[in-house]
């Protein structure tokens, strides 16, 4: 079986997961910017950071797929939101549906991992987006704030790291070697 781990990472948390998965499986891990033809692979493991609701690089990479039924597709999102919270997962999946072909979404095994953020390393656009989000959350009444909103407020302008490499075990169990 011809396998590949592809990842989209801006600030490194997703890359850490991809490289650990590569180490555990001996499957090559490459950034989505380096992948020429995704159709050469039978099993595609895509890890992507969550940015503004989208999964970084996922659409660009997976929209090139042909003959989806003959492929095993595993997708893992990496973000700050708690992947054990059903509302967070529902929100992430709704955004993923907009980015993916329906067949890919239906056939992919989807996982969610926690990431990290260091506000001092954010680029201008991401800092601006986070500032706008903070303003929006602060204007939201307390009874309508989600657990994700509260977490964003508590961690704003800080460095937090929720990366847990042991959370890859569930994905490792799904990979065909």
C-alpha positions in Angstrom: 0.0 0.0 0.0 1.3 3.4 -1.0 0.8 5.8 2.0 1.5 9.4 2.7 1.0 11.8 5.6 0.2 15.3 4.4 -0.1 18.3 6.7 -1.0 22.0 6.7 0.6 23.9 9.6 1.2 27.6 10.1 2.8 27.7 13.5 4.0 24.1 14.2 1.5 22.2 16.3 0.1 20.2 13.3 3.6 19.6 12.0 4.6 18.1 15.4 1.7 15.7 15.2 2.5 14.8 11.6 6.2 14.1 12.3 5.3 12.0 15.3 2.8 10.0 13.2 5.5 9.6 10.6 8.0 8.4 13.2 5.5 5.8 14.5 4.4 4.5 11.1 7.5 5.0 8.9 5.2 6.8 6.5 6.6 10.0 4.9 5.2 13.3 6.1 5.1 16.3 3.8 3.5 19.7 3.8 0.6 20.1 1.5 2.6 22.6 -0.5 5.1 19.9 -1.4 2.6 17.3 -2.7 2.5 17.1 -6.5 -0.1 14.3 -7.1 -2.2 13.0 -4.3 -3.7 10.4 -6.6 -0.5 8.3 -6.4 -1.4 7.2 -2.9 -3.8 4.5 -1.7 -3.9 5.8 1.9 -3.9 9.5 2.6 -3.6 10.8 6.1 -4.2 14.6 6.2 -3.6 16.7 9.3 -4.6 20.3 9.1 -4.6 23.2 11.5 -7.9 25.0 12.1 -7.8 28.7 11.0 -11.0 30.8 10.8 -13.1 27.6 10.7 -11.2 26.1 7.8 -8.7 23.2 7.8 -5.4 24.7 6.4 -4.5 23.2 3.0 -7.1 20.4 3.1 -9.4 21.6 0.3 -6.5 22.5 -2.0 -5.0 19.0 -1.4 -8.1 16.7 -1.4 -10.0 18.4 -4.2 -7.5 16.8 -6.6 -8.5 13.3 -5.6 -10.0 11.0 -8.2 -11.4 7.5 -7.6 -12.1 8.2 -4.0 -13.7 4.8 -3.2 -10.4 3.0 -3.9 -8.6 5.2 -1.3 -8.4 5.2 2.5 -8.6 8.8 3.7 -7.9 9.8 7.3 -8.3 13.5 8.3 -7.3 15.0 11.6 -8.0 18.6 12.5 -5.7 20.4 15.0 -7.1 23.4 16.9 -7.5 24.9 20.3 -11.1 23.8 20.7 -11.7 20.9 23.0 -12.3 17.8 20.8 -14.3 16.2 23.5 -17.0 18.9 23.3 -19.8 17.8 20.9 -20.6 21.4 20.0 -17.0 22.1 18.9 -17.0 18.9 16.8 -20.3 19.7 15.1 -19.0 23.2 14.3 -15.7 21.9 12.9 -17.5 19.2 10.8 -19.9 21.8 9.4 -17.0 23.9 8.2 -15.3 20.8 6.8 -18.4 19.9 4.8 -18.1 23.2 3.0 -14.4 22.5 2.1 -14.7 18.9 0.9 -16.4 17.0 -1.8 -19.4 15.1 -0.3 -17.9 11.7 -1.2 -14.6 12.5 0.5 -16.4 13.8 3.6 -18.6 10.7 3.8 -15.7 8.2 3.3 -13.0 9.8 5.4 -12.3 8.8 9.0 -12.2 12.1 10.8 -10.3 12.9 14.1 -9.8 16.0 16.1 -6.6 16.9 18.0 -5.8 19.8 20.3 -3.2 22.3 19.2 -1.2 25.2 20.6 -1.0 29.0 20.2 1.7 31.5 20.9 0.2 35.0 20.3 3.7 36.5 20.1 4.4 34.4 16.9 1.1 35.1 15.1 1.3 36.9 11.8 -0.5 40.2 11.3 -3.6 38.6 9.7 -4.1 36.0 12.4 -3.5 38.6 15.2 -6.1 40.8 13.5 -8.6 37.9 13.2 -8.1 36.9 16.8 -8.6 40.5 18.0 -11.8 40.7 16.1 -12.9 37.4 17.6 -12.1 38.6 21.1 -14.2 41.8 20.5 -17.1 39.7 19.3 -16.9 37.3 22.2 -16.7 40.1 24.7 -19.9 41.6 23.2 -21.7 38.2 23.6 -23.8 37.9 26.7 -22.4 35.4 29.3 -25.4 33.1 28.9 -24.6 32.7 25.2 -20.9 32.2 25.4 -19.7 28.7 24.6 -16.9 26.8 26.4 -14.8 27.6 23.4 -15.5 31.3 23.7 -14.5 31.2 27.4 -11.3 29.3 26.6 -10.3 31.8 23.9 -10.8 34.7 26.3 -8.8 33.0 29.0 -5.9 32.2 26.7 -5.8 35.5 24.7 -2.4 37.0 24.3 -0.8 34.0 26.0 1.2 30.9 25.0 -0.7 27.7 25.5 0.1 24.2 24.3 -2.5 21.5 24.4 -0.6 19.1 22.0 -0.9 15.6 23.3 1.0 13.1 21.1 -0.6 10.2 22.9 -3.9 11.3 21.3 -2.5 10.0 18.0 -3.1 6.4 19.2 -6.7 6.4 17.9 -5.4 7.5 14.4 -2.6 4.9 14.6 -5.2 2.2 15.1 -6.9 3.3 11.9 -3.9 3.4 9.7 -3.2 0.3 7.5 0.5 -0.5 7.4 
